[in-house]
């Protein structure tokens, strides 16, 4: 009996050992046949799982006998499930091919780098904001793009007027004049119009927004020392796109936006129209407007002509008319007197054209010609002072692109004119100027190996009265492993002197002397950034990605506003330099329909002059972004946001408070329309709650720096139609 039990034990043990099978495979990209690292393989219904190594190999052990399903999953690739009958007759490694998933890696056309490569293969680091995110931010701020940009890491929207809410974009700690805002590649928001540009661009007609941080002057000329923001308009499709967006706010605001686009064989069109208005709003009850009274009309029609498969053109007109009045609430309501008489009024008219002609020479080459003409008139007034001027500018460019599988060349020439004429109102010297810039550029994108792609460019600009500028630039994309990439790049930049800066905007250009091309000179810079990006799937439902960026910019002889005598200001090139350095961290975690976005920005910006180091004012050194989104496709969107800003140094040498802002948004979606409500800044964080915004009297206030929100808790809601 004892012998029988022993024999039975060893027979059972042998069966158990025999049942613990091993599975070996090599995972590859089905199209490129590249080895895939980090692919998850799991035996369905068990806890038996592993991931592929740097050689694409997986080994699964302990698999029971019988028919088993093994599931293979990887970020950006279609999930695959195969059945195997164990024990296997052939134990040699099996080749498993995964296909790229079109919905996750759909071809995103990026225009800001002038390349025809997809976003995955562009060495330049680009932050892409697509239609879905634009739609969500439109729920929070339907009338302009401040919200869209301010909630990105490394970007800060700086308020320059506490009563009119004028604002500019700061990227990586540098003043707003160093950021170039483009519309479809055209520099129409610069110079005199820069202080109000953010407030006059509704998001509904935008298809996507592309942000390049760091010097990009090689691509688009002067002005992009800190980076550029390229706003890409929607184009017509064969399916009609007719949308309306109605939004109202507890801050007495109303937005009515409409968009239509459609293509009819040889002809297509897009038409965007909006009306935005707001009553003066003073949540702090201090007698001054946190949100000004304004009324704005925007009309952007565009015509597309498709001559044949090789030739097409489009022509559009952008029109914006706005009247904006902030200041003393009683004055705005028509009840002003000798005490209540402070106001700040801005009347603007903007008209610009956009013309683009494309012709395909052959399957590898095409040429493009583009032109824009812009007109911007602004009248700004405060008690006892008025400033009015007209800026007319033109931009003309011709380029040639030759593209092959491994290499692409882009060459071009352009001319940019910028003319400003001030209306003579007082005896103060006029701030007129005329800038003419001739430019030529060449850029090459080259796929050196499967793991290395390079992009190098050189621009030469000649600025009348300031001389020639040479702007080299280089970027590299390293595909270290599947899911793990790194981009490194750098370049040179410059900025033509101008009186239209954040400092002069704060004082409405009063007593600011004109630029002197004999003593003032170009601001020049160089900078570099490097990032590392990793993304992966964790099981069937979890996704994870992280992007870590390091940046540095050196700005030589920065133009600073000095106060050489009482009631007189003058721009002087510093003998020192500004450098800004820091990091940006972005983490995205997804679980089924839930997504968490976490961001952290560290920015250290300093002016070094005559051996003295001064911290740049109005620059939060630490900032945290966090967004939690729950989305059931075509049914619900629910989002919760929280943002932290660390203490900031102010221009008067004091330190502002740190603060948090929080928001909540919910949207219910049906087939043709949706309803939403948004609770913005529901903690009611306001600078007026913990700091004064002015000194002096209500009759003649002297405003302090604005570093925190002024409008406080605002509820807005609306309805969107798609017909």
C-alpha positions in Angstrom: 0.0 0.0 0.0 2.8 2.4 0.9 4.5 1.7 -2.5 1.2 2.4 -4.3 0.8 5.8 -2.6 4.4 6.8 -3.4 4.0 5.8 -7.0 0.7 7.8 -7.2 2.3 10.8 -5.6 5.1 10.9 -8.1 2.7 10.4 -11.0 0.6 13.3 -9.8 3.7 15.5 -9.4 4.8 14.6 -12.9 1.4 15.6 -14.3 1.5 18.9 -12.4 5.0 19.7 -13.7 4.0 18.7 -17.2 0.9 21.0 -16.9 3.0 24.1 -16.1 3.8 25.1 -19.7 6.1 27.9 -20.9 5.3 30.3 -23.8 7.9 32.3 -25.7 7.3 35.0 -28.3 8.9 38.0 -30.0 6.7 41.1 -30.4 7.1 43.3 -33.4 5.5 46.3 -35.2 3.5 44.7 -38.0 4.4 47.5 -40.5 8.0 48.4 -39.6 8.9 45.0 -38.2 10.6 46.8 -35.3 10.9 45.1 -31.9 8.4 46.4 -29.3 9.5 46.8 -25.7 6.9 47.1 -22.9 4.1 45.1 -24.5 1.9 43.4 -21.9 1.0 39.7 -22.5 -1.5 38.0 -20.2 -3.2 34.6 -20.1 -6.9 35.4 -20.1 -8.7 34.6 -16.9 -5.4 34.2 -14.9 -2.8 36.3 -13.2 -0.1 35.0 -15.5 1.4 38.1 -17.2 4.6 39.7 -18.2 6.0 42.5 -20.5 8.4 42.3 -23.4 12.0 43.2 -22.8 14.3 45.4 -24.9 14.6 42.6 -27.5 10.8 42.3 -27.8 10.9 38.9 -26.1 8.3 37.6 -23.6 8.3 34.4 -21.6 5.2 33.2 -19.8 5.5 30.3 -17.4 3.1 28.3 -15.4 0.4 28.0 -18.1 -2.1 25.2 -17.6 -2.8 22.5 -20.2 -5.6 23.0 -22.6 -6.8 25.8 -24.9 -5.7 29.2 -23.5 -6.1 32.7 -24.8 -3.2 35.2 -24.5 -3.9 38.9 -24.8 -1.2 41.3 -26.1 -1.7 45.1 -25.5 0.5 48.1 -26.0 -0.2 51.9 -26.0 -1.0 53.1 -29.5 -1.4 49.6 -30.9 -4.5 47.5 -31.5 -5.0 44.9 -28.9 -4.5 41.3 -30.1 -5.7 38.0 -28.6 -4.5 34.6 -29.8 -5.5 31.1 -28.8 -2.9 28.3 -28.1 -3.4 24.7 -27.2 -1.0 23.6 -24.5 1.2 21.8 -24.4 2.6 23.3 -27.6 4.1 20.9 -30.1 6.7 23.4 -31.2 8.4 25.4 -28.3 10.4 27.8 -30.5 9.5 31.5 -30.0 6.5 32.7 -31.9 6.5 36.0 -33.8 3.6 38.2 -32.7 2.8 41.3 -34.9 0.9 44.3 -33.5 -0.7 46.9 -35.7 -0.8 50.7 -34.9 -4.3 51.7 -33.7 -5.6 54.5 -35.8 -7.8 56.1 -33.2 -4.9 56.5 -30.8 -2.2 57.4 -33.2 -4.3 59.2 -35.9 -2.2 61.3 -38.2 -2.0 64.7 -36.7 -0.8 67.3 -39.2 1.5 69.9 -37.6 2.0 73.1 -39.5 4.1 75.2 -37.1 7.4 73.4 -38.0 6.7 73.7 -41.7 7.4 70.0 -42.0 5.1 67.4 -43.6 6.1 64.8 -40.9 3.5 63.5 -38.4 3.8 64.7 -34.8 5.3 61.4 -33.7 8.3 61.9 -36.1 9.0 65.6 -35.6 12.2 66.3 -33.6 11.0 69.7 -32.5 9.0 69.5 -29.2 5.4 70.6 -29.9 2.5 70.7 -27.5 -0.7 70.0 -29.4 -4.1 71.1 -28.2 -6.8 69.3 -30.2 -10.5 69.9 -30.9 -11.8 68.0 -27.9 -9.7 70.0 -25.4 -10.6 73.2 -27.2 -14.2 72.3 -26.8 -13.8 71.7 -23.1 -12.0 75.0 -22.5 -14.6 76.7 -24.6 -17.1 75.7 -22.0 -15.1 77.5 -19.3 -14.2 80.7 -21.4 -16.3 80.9 -24.5 -15.2 84.4 -25.5 -11.4 84.2 -25.6 -8.4 81.8 -25.3 -7.0 83.0 -22.0 -8.3 79.9 -20.2 -7.0 77.6 -22.9 -3.4 78.8 -22.6 -3.2 79.7 -18.9 -3.8 76.1 -17.8 -0.8 74.7 -19.6 2.5 74.1 -17.7 5.1 76.7 -18.4 2.6 79.3 -19.6 1.3 82.1 -17.5 -1.3 84.7 -18.4 -0.3 88.1 -16.9 -2.9 90.7 -16.3 -1.6 94.2 -17.3 -4.7 96.2 -16.4 -6.8 95.6 -13.3 -9.8 97.4 -14.5 -9.8 96.5 -18.3 -8.4 93.0 -17.8 -5.8 93.4 -20.6 -3.4 90.5 -20.5 -0.3 88.9 -22.2 1.2 85.5 -22.4 4.4 84.6 -20.6 6.2 81.4 -21.6 8.8 80.0 -19.2 9.1 83.2 -17.2 9.8 85.7 -20.1 7.6 88.8 -20.7 4.8 88.6 -23.1 6.6 90.5 -25.9 8.9 87.5 -26.4 6.0 85.2 -27.3 4.8 85.2 -30.9 1.1 84.6 -31.5 0.2 83.4 -35.0 -3.0 82.7 -36.8 -2.5 80.0 -39.4 1.2 80.9 -39.5 0.5 84.7 -40.0 1.9 87.1 -37.4 -1.2 89.3 -37.1 -1.2 89.7 -33.3 1.9 91.7 -32.6 3.1 95.2 -31.9 0.3 97.6 -30.9 -2.3 94.8 -30.8 -0.4 92.4 -28.5 -1.9 93.7 -25.2 -5.5 92.8 -26.3 -4.8 89.9 -28.6 -5.7 87.2 -26.1 -9.0 88.8 -25.3 -10.2 89.0 -28.9 -9.7 85.4 -30.1 -12.8 83.1 -29.5 -12.0 79.4 -29.7 -14.9 78.1 -31.7 -13.4 78.4 -35.2 -10.1 76.8 -34.1 -9.2 73.3 -35.2 -6.1 73.0 -33.0 -3.5 75.0 -31.2 0.2 74.3 -31.5 2.7 75.6 -28.9 6.5 75.5 -29.3 8.4 76.6 -26.2 11.9 78.1 -26.5 13.4 80.1 -29.3 11.6 79.6 -32.7 12.8 82.7 -34.4 14.5 80.5 -37.0 11.0 79.4 -38.2 9.1 82.7 -38.1 11.6 85.5 -37.5 11.9 88.0 -34.7 9.7 87.9 -31.6 9.6 84.2 -30.8 12.4 84.2 -28.1 10.2 82.5 -25.4 8.1 80.5 -27.9 5.2 80.7 -30.3 1.5 79.9 -30.2 0.0 79.0 -33.6 -3.8 79.1 -33.8 -4.9 76.8 -36.6 -8.4 77.5 -38.1 -10.9 74.9 -39.1 -11.0 74.0 -42.8 -14.2 72.9 -44.7 -15.1 69.2 -45.0 -17.6 67.5 -47.3 -19.9 67.0 -44.4 -21.5 70.2 -43.3 -20.3 71.6 -40.0 -22.8 74.0 -38.5 -22.4 74.9 -34.8 -23.8 77.4 -32.4 -22.6 78.2 -28.9 -24.6 80.3 -26.4 -23.0 81.0 -23.0 -24.0 83.2 -20.1 -22.1 84.0 -16.8 -22.9 85.2 -13.3 -20.4 87.9 -14.0 -22.9 89.6 -16.3 -21.4 88.1 -19.5 -23.0 86.8 -22.7 -21.3 85.0 -25.6 -23.0 84.1 -28.9 -20.8 82.2 -31.3 -21.6 80.5 -34.6 -19.5 78.5 -37.1 -20.3 77.1 -40.6 -18.0 75.1 -42.8 -18.5 72.9 -45.9 -16.8 71.8 -49.1 -18.6 71.7 -52.5 -16.4 70.0 -55.0 -14.2 72.9 -56.3 -15.3 75.4 -53.6 -15.4 75.4 -49.9 -16.1 78.0 -47.2 -15.9 78.6 -43.4 -17.7 81.4 -41.7 -17.2 82.3 -38.0 -19.2 85.0 -36.3 -19.5 86.0 -32.6 -20.9 88.6 -30.4 -19.4 88.9 -26.9 -20.5 91.3 -24.2 -20.2 91.9 -20.5 -21.5 94.3 -17.9 -19.0 95.9 -15.5 -18.6 93.5 -12.5 -17.1 94.3 -9.1 -17.3 91.2 -6.8 -15.1 92.8 -4.2 -17.4 95.8 -3.8 -14.4 98.2 -3.9 -16.0 100.4 -6.5 -13.7 99.3 -9.4 -14.4 96.9 -12.2 -12.8 93.5 -12.0 -14.4 92.7 -15.3 -14.9 95.7 -17.6 -18.0 96.6 -19.6 -17.3 95.6 -23.2 -19.0 94.7 -26.4 -17.2 92.9 -29.2 -18.1 91.7 -32.7 -16.0 89.2 -34.7 -16.5 88.0 -38.3 -14.1 85.7 -40.0 -15.3 84.4 -43.5 -12.9 82.3 -45.6 -13.1 81.0 -49.2 -11.3 77.9 -50.4 -10.8 77.1 -54.1 -9.7 73.6 -55.2 -8.6 74.1 -58.8 -7.5 70.5 -59.3 -5.6 67.8 -57.4 -2.4 69.8 -57.5 -3.5 73.4 -57.0 -5.6 75.1 -54.3 -5.9 78.4 -52.6 -7.8 80.1 -49.8 -8.6 83.7 -48.8 -10.0 85.0 -45.6 -10.8 88.2 -43.7 -10.6 88.6 -39.9 -12.6 91.4 -38.5 -12.8 92.4 -34.8 -14.5 95.5 -33.4 -14.6 96.1 -29.6 -15.4 98.9 -27.1 -14.1 98.2 -23.6 -14.7 100.4 -20.5 -13.3 99.7 -17.0 -12.7 101.8 -13.9 -15.0 103.3 -11.3 -18.3 101.5 -11.3 -20.3 104.7 -10.8 -18.6 106.3 -13.7 -19.3 103.3 -15.9 -23.0 103.5 -15.0 -23.1 107.1 -15.9 -23.2 108.4 -12.3 -19.7 109.8 -12.2 -18.9 113.0 -10.2 -15.8 114.8 -9.0 -14.8 111.9 -6.8 -15.9 109.0 -9.0 -14.3 109.8 -12.3 -11.5 107.3 -12.9 -11.9 105.2 -16.1 -9.9 103.2 -18.6 -11.4 103.0 -22.1 -10.2 101.0 -25.1 -11.7 101.2 -28.5 -10.2 98.8 -31.1 -10.7 97.9 -34.7 -8.9 95.0 -36.3 -9.0 94.0 -40.0 -6.7 91.5 -41.6 -6.6 89.3 -44.7 -5.1 85.9 -45.2 -4.2 84.5 -48.6 -2.5 81.1 -49.3 -1.8 79.5 -52.6 -0.5 75.9 -52.8 0.8 74.0 -55.9 2.1 70.5 -56.0 5.0 70.3 -58.4 5.3 66.5 -58.3 4.8 63.7 -55.8 7.8 64.9 -53.7 7.6 68.7 -54.0 5.2 71.6 -53.6 5.4 75.4 -53.5 3.4 77.8 -51.3 2.8 81.5 -51.5 1.1 83.4 -48.7 0.3 87.0 -47.9 -1.5 88.9 -45.2 -2.3 92.6 -44.7 -3.5 93.8 -41.3 -4.9 97.0 -39.9 -5.2 97.7 -36.2 -6.5 100.9 -34.7 -6.6 101.5 -30.9 -7.7 104.4 -28.8 -7.0 104.1 -25.1 -8.0 106.8 -22.6 -7.8 107.5 -18.9 -8.6 110.8 -17.1 -6.6 113.7 -18.6 -4.8 111.4 -21.1 -5.5 109.8 -24.4 -3.4 107.6 -26.8 -4.4 106.6 -30.3 -2.5 105.0 -33.1 -2.8 102.8 -36.1 -0.7 99.8 -37.0 -0.6 98.5 -40.6 1.5 95.5 -41.3 2.1 93.1 -44.2 3.6 89.6 -44.4 4.6 87.9 -47.6 6.3 84.6 -48.0 7.2 82.1 -50.7 8.5 78.6 -49.8 9.5 75.4 -51.5 9.3 71.9 -49.9 10.9 68.8 -51.2 10.1 65.6 -49.3 11.4 62.1 -49.5 11.2 59.1 -47.2 14.3 59.9 -45.2 14.9 63.6 -45.8 12.9 66.8 -46.3 14.0 70.3 -47.3 12.1 73.5 -46.8 13.4 76.8 -48.2 11.8 80.2 -48.4 12.0 83.9 -48.4 9.8 86.5 -46.8 9.3 90.2 -46.2 7.6 91.7 -43.2 6.6 95.3 -42.8 5.3 96.9 -39.6 4.2 100.6 -39.6 2.8 102.5 -36.6 1.4 106.0 -36.8 0.3 107.8 -33.6 -2.3 110.4 -33.7 -1.0 113.8 -32.5 -3.1 114.6 -29.4 -0.5 116.2 -27.1 2.8 117.9 -27.6 4.6 114.8 -26.4 7.0 113.3 -29.1 5.2 110.8 -31.4 6.0 107.1 -31.1 5.8 106.4 -34.8 8.0 103.6 -36.3 8.5 101.7 -39.5 10.1 98.2 -39.4 11.0 96.3 -42.6 12.5 92.9 -42.3 13.8 90.7 -45.2 14.3 87.1 -44.4 15.5 83.8 -45.9 15.5 80.4 -44.4 16.3 76.8 -45.0 15.4 73.7 -42.9 16.2 70.0 -43.3 14.6 67.1 -41.5 16.5 63.8 -41.8 15.9 60.3 -40.6 19.4 59.2 -39.7 18.4 55.8 -38.3 15.3 54.1 -37.0 16.1 55.6 -33.5 17.4 59.0 -34.5 15.8 61.9 -36.4 17.3 65.3 -36.9 16.0 68.7 -37.8 18.3 71.7 -38.5 17.5 75.1 -39.8 19.1 78.5 -40.5 17.4 81.8 -41.0 19.0 85.1 -42.0 17.0 88.3 -41.4 18.0 91.8 -42.3 16.1 94.4 -40.2 16.3 97.9 -41.6 18.1 100.3 -39.2 19.2 97.3 -37.0 21.3 95.1 -39.4 21.5 91.4 -40.1 20.7 88.5 -37.7 21.8 84.8 -38.2 19.6 82.3 -36.5 20.7 78.6 -36.5 18.5 76.0 -34.9 18.8 72.2 -34.4 16.6 69.5 -32.8 16.9 65.7 -32.4 14.4 63.0 -31.7 15.7 59.8 -30.0 13.5 56.7 -30.0 15.2 55.0 -27.1 12.7 52.1 -26.9 9.1 51.6 -27.6 7.2 54.0 -25.5 10.3 55.9 -24.5 11.5 58.9 -26.5 13.6 62.0 -26.0 13.8 65.4 -27.8 16.7 67.8 -27.5 16.9 71.1 -29.3 18.0 74.7 -29.2 18.3 77.9 -31.3 18.9 81.6 -31.5 16.4 84.4 -31.4 16.0 88.1 -31.5 13.4 90.9 -30.9 13.1 94.3 -32.5 12.8 97.1 -30.0 9.2 98.3 -29.4 7.3 100.4 -26.8 4.5 97.9 -26.8 5.5 95.9 -23.7 3.8 94.8 -20.4 5.5 97.7 -18.6 4.3 100.4 -20.9 0.8 98.8 -21.2 0.4 99.1 -17.5 0.7 102.9 -17.7 -1.2 103.3 -21.0 2.0 104.5 -22.8 1.8 107.8 -20.9 5.1 109.7 -21.0 6.9 106.8 -22.6 9.6 108.1 -25.0 9.8 106.7 -28.5 12.3 104.0 -29.5 15.6 105.5 -30.8 17.2 103.2 -33.4 20.5 105.1 -32.9 20.8 104.0 -29.2 18.4 101.0 -28.9 19.5 97.7 -30.4 18.1 94.3 -31.0 17.6 91.9 -28.1 19.3 88.7 -28.9 19.0 85.3 -27.3 19.9 81.6 -27.4 18.3 78.7 -25.6 17.9 75.0 -25.4 15.5 72.4 -24.0 15.5 68.7 -23.5 12.7 66.3 -22.6 12.1 62.6 -22.0 8.7 61.0 -22.6 7.5 57.6 -21.6 4.1 56.0 -22.0 2.7 52.5 -21.4 -0.3 50.4 -20.8 -0.8 48.8 -17.4 -3.1 45.9 -17.8 -6.2 46.3 -19.9 -7.7 49.5 -18.4 -4.8 51.6 -17.2 -2.6 54.0 -19.2 0.3 56.0 -18.0 2.6 58.7 -19.6 5.1 61.2 -18.2 7.0 64.0 -19.9 9.9 65.7 -18.2 11.2 68.9 -19.8 14.3 71.0 -18.9 14.7 74.5 -20.4 17.1 77.4 -20.4 17.1 80.7 -22.3 19.8 83.5 -22.2 18.6 86.9 -23.3 21.4 89.5 -23.9 20.9 93.3 -23.6 17.2 93.1 -22.6 15.1 96.2 -23.3 14.0 97.7 -19.9 11.7 100.6 -19.1 13.6 103.2 -17.0 12.4 106.3 -15.2 15.3 108.8 -15.8 13.3 111.8 -14.5 9.9 112.6 -13.0 7.0 111.7 -15.2 9.3 110.4 -18.0 10.0 106.8 -19.1 12.5 105.5 -21.6 13.4 102.1 -22.9 17.1 101.4 -22.5 19.0 98.2 -23.4 20.5 96.8 -20.2 24.2 96.1 -20.1 23.4 92.8 -18.5 21.3 89.8 -19.4 18.3 87.8 -18.3 18.4 84.0 -18.0 15.4 81.8 -17.3 15.7 78.1 -16.4 13.5 75.5 -15.1 11.6 72.3 -15.5 8.1 71.1 -16.5 6.6 67.8 -15.5 3.4 66.4 -17.1 1.8 63.2 -16.0 -1.3 61.6 -17.5 -3.0 58.6 -15.9 -6.0 56.9 -17.4 -8.3 54.3 -16.1 -11.2 53.3 -18.3 -13.3 56.6 -18.7 -11.3 58.4 -15.9 -8.2 60.6 -16.7 -5.9 62.4 -14.3 -3.6 65.1 -15.5 -0.8 66.4 -13.2 1.6 69.2 -14.0 4.4 71.0 -12.2 6.4 74.0 -13.4 9.6 75.3 -11.8 10.7 78.7 -13.2 13.8 80.7 -12.1 14.1 83.9 -14.1 16.7 86.5 -13.1 18.3 89.8 -14.4 22.0 89.9 -13.9 23.3 93.5 -14.3 26.6 95.1 -13.1 27.2 92.2 -10.8 23.7 92.4 -9.2 21.2 89.6 -9.5 17.5 90.5 -9.5 14.6 88.1 -9.5 12.2 88.7 -12.3 8.9 90.0 -10.9 5.5 88.4 -11.5 6.9 85.0 -12.0 5.6 82.2 -9.8 8.6 79.9 -9.1 6.4 76.9 -8.4 3.1 76.0 -10.0 1.0 72.9 -9.8 -1.7 71.9 -12.3 -4.2 69.1 -11.7 -7.2 68.1 -13.7 -9.4 65.1 -13.2 -11.8 64.2 -16.1 -14.5 61.6 -16.3 -15.8 61.2 -19.8 -18.3 58.8 -21.4 -18.0 59.3 -25.1 -20.9 61.3 -26.6 -22.7 61.2 -23.3 -21.0 63.0 -20.3 -18.0 65.1 -19.5 -17.2 65.9 -15.9 -14.0 67.7 -14.8 -12.5 69.0 -11.6 -9.4 71.3 -11.7 -7.0 72.7 -9.1 -4.1 75.1 -9.7 -1.5 76.3 -7.2 0.7 79.5 -7.6 3.6 80.1 -5.3 4.4 83.6 -3.9 5.7 86.0 -6.6 8.0 89.0 -6.3 6.3 92.2 -7.3 7.8 95.3 -9.0 7.7 97.3 -5.7 9.9 94.7 -4.0 7.2 93.1 -1.9 6.1 89.5 -2.2 2.6 88.5 -3.2 0.7 85.7 -1.5 0.5 82.2 -2.8 -2.9 80.9 -3.7 -5.1 78.0 -5.1 -7.8 78.2 -7.7 -10.3 75.4 -8.3 -13.0 74.8 -10.9 -15.7 72.2 -11.7 -17.4 71.6 -15.1 -20.1 69.1 -16.2 -21.6 68.6 -19.7 -24.4 66.4 -20.8 -24.1 65.5 -24.5 -26.8 64.4 -26.9 -26.5 63.7 -30.6 -27.1 67.3 -31.8 -26.7 69.4 -28.7 -25.2 69.6 -25.3 -25.8 71.5 -22.0 -23.0 72.4 -19.6 -22.4 74.3 -16.4 -19.0 75.5 -15.1 -18.1 76.7 -11.6 -14.9 78.7 -12.1 -12.7 79.5 -9.2 -15.4 78.2 -6.7 -13.0 78.9 -3.8 -13.5 82.6 -4.7 -9.8 83.3 -4.7 -9.3 87.0 -5.4 -6.3 89.3 -4.8 -8.8 91.7 -3.3 -9.4 89.2 -0.5 -5.8 89.2 0.7 -4.1 92.3 -0.8 -4.9 95.8 -2.0 -4.8 96.4 -5.7 -4.2 100.1 -5.5 -2.9 102.9 -3.3 -4.1 106.6 -3.3 -7.7 107.5 -3.7 -10.6 106.2 -5.7 -10.4 109.4 -7.7 -6.7 108.9 -8.7 -5.8 105.2 -8.0 -2.2 104.0 -8.4 -2.5 100.3 -9.2 -0.3 97.6 -7.8 0.8 94.5 -9.7 -2.0 92.0 -10.4 -0.7 88.5 -9.7 -4.0 86.7 -8.7 -7.5 86.6 -10.1 -9.8 89.6 -9.6 -13.2 88.3 -10.8 -13.4 85.6 -8.2 -16.1 82.8 -8.2 -18.0 83.0 -11.5 -20.7 80.5 -12.7 -21.3 80.1 -16.4 -23.4 77.8 -18.4 -24.6 77.3 -21.9 -25.9 75.2 -24.8 -24.1 74.0 -27.9 -25.8 73.0 -31.1 -24.5 70.9 -34.0 -26.9 71.0 -36.9 
